[in-house]
Amino acid sequence: MNGRTSSDAAHVLELDRDATDLGRIRRWTESALAGLHQDELVDVLLVVTELVSNVYDHARFPARVQLRKSYEPCTVTIAVEDASPSKPVLQPVSPDSVRSRGLVIVNQLAKQWGVVQRRVGKSVWALVPCPLTS
C-alpha cells in the first residue's frame, strides 16, 4: 500500500465579489494540488479559470471554489458554487465568437462535468483525470 488515502481533504476558497484576481486563484490551485504532474495541472488550471470566470461574468455571490484530488484512479474534482439558480449552457462556438468558449474548454478537458441545483444557487463541477501523477 502506498500510504495515501482514497482522497485528500477538500480545499476551499471563498471568492471575493469585489476582486476578480484569477492569478491568485490559479496560485491557490497550484498550492492546493502540489505534486500534480505539470501537464495535468495545466488542464486543471484551465478548467478552474473557466468555471470561476463564469461566476464573475454570470452568477451571484456568495461563491466559492472547492478542489479535491482522489486516487485510484487519480482524478481532480473541481466544484464552483454560487448563489445564482441559472444553469450554464454549453453553446456552439463559431470561429468569429469572441466569448462563450469556457464550457467548450471544460467539456474538452474534463472526463465529466455537470450542474447540481442547491437549496440556494448551484454547483458546477468537473472531473479532470490525472493519470500521469504517481
C-alpha positions in Angstrom: 0.0 0.0 0.0 1.3 3.5 -0.8 0.1 5.2 2.4 -2.3 7.5 0.6 -5.9 7.7 1.4 -8.6 7.3 -1.2 -8.9 11.1 -1.4 -7.3 14.2 0.0 -9.3 16.7 2.1 -11.2 19.3 0.2 -9.5 22.6 -0.4 -12.0 25.5 -0.3 -11.5 29.1 -1.4 -14.2 31.8 -0.9 -14.4 34.0 -3.9 -14.2 37.8 -3.4 -17.1 39.6 -5.2 -15.0 42.8 -5.4 -11.8 41.4 -6.9 -11.5 39.2 -9.9 -8.0 38.0 -9.2 -7.7 34.9 -11.4 -3.9 34.9 -10.9 -4.5 34.5 -7.1 -7.0 31.7 -7.8 -4.6 29.9 -10.1 -1.7 30.2 -7.5 -4.1 28.8 -4.8 -5.0 25.9 -7.1 -1.3 25.1 -7.7 -0.6 25.2 -4.0 -3.7 23.0 -3.1 -2.7 20.5 -5.7 1.1 20.4 -5.1 2.5 17.2 -6.6 0.2 17.1 -9.6 2.0 16.4 -12.8 2.6 19.7 -14.7 0.7 18.6 -17.8 -2.4 17.7 -15.7 -2.1 20.9 -13.6 -2.4 23.0 -16.8 -5.7 21.2 -17.6 -7.0 21.8 -14.1 -5.9 25.4 -14.1 -7.8 26.0 -17.4 -11.0 24.4 -16.0 -10.8 26.3 -12.7 -10.2 29.6 -14.6 -13.2 29.0 -16.9 -15.6 28.0 -14.1 -14.6 30.8 -11.8 -14.7 33.3 -14.7 -18.3 32.2 -15.3 -19.1 33.1 -11.7 -17.8 36.7 -12.2 -19.5 37.1 -15.6 -22.9 35.5 -14.9 -23.5 34.4 -11.3 -24.3 35.8 -7.9 -22.3 35.8 -4.6 -21.5 34.3 -2.2 -19.4 31.9 -4.3 -16.6 29.5 -3.7 -14.4 27.0 -5.4 -13.6 23.6 -4.0 -10.9 21.1 -5.1 -10.4 17.5 -4.2 -7.8 15.1 -5.5 -8.8 11.4 -5.4 -6.5 8.4 -6.1 -7.1 5.1 -7.9 -7.8 6.4 -10.5 -6.3 9.8 -10.0 -9.0 12.5 -10.5 -9.3 16.1 -9.6 -12.8 17.2 -8.7 -13.5 20.9 -9.2 -16.7 22.4 -7.9 -17.7 26.1 -8.1 -20.7 27.1 -6.1 -22.6 30.3 -6.4 -26.0 31.8 -5.4 -27.5 32.0 -8.9 -30.1 29.4 -9.9 -29.3 29.9 -13.6 -27.5 26.9 -15.2 -24.6 27.3 -17.5 -25.3 26.2 -21.1 -22.8 24.6 -23.5 -23.2 26.7 -26.6 -21.9 26.1 -30.1 -18.9 28.3 -30.9 -18.0 29.8 -34.3 -14.5 31.0 -35.3 -15.9 34.6 -35.1 -17.1 34.2 -31.5 -15.3 36.5 -29.1 -16.7 34.8 -26.0 -18.6 31.7 -24.9 -15.7 29.2 -25.1 -15.5 28.5 -21.4 -17.8 25.5 -21.2 -16.4 24.2 -24.5 -12.9 24.1 -22.9 -14.3 22.5 -19.8 -16.2 19.9 -21.9 -13.0 19.0 -23.8 -10.7 18.8 -20.7 -13.0 17.2 -18.2 -13.9 13.5 -18.1 -17.3 14.6 -16.9 -19.0 17.8 -15.8 -22.4 18.9 -14.7 -24.6 21.1 -12.6 -26.2 20.4 -9.2 -29.0 22.6 -8.1 -28.7 23.5 -4.4 -31.2 25.0 -2.0 -29.7 28.4 -2.9 -27.9 28.5 -6.2 -26.0 25.8 -7.9 -22.7 23.9 -8.0 -20.9 23.4 -11.4 -18.5 20.5 -11.1 -15.9 18.9 -13.4 -13.8 15.8 -13.1 -10.3 16.1 -14.6 -8.3 12.9 -14.8 -4.7 12.9 -13.6 -3.2 9.5 -14.7 0.4 10.9 -15.0 0.6 11.8 -11.3 2.1 8.9 -9.4 
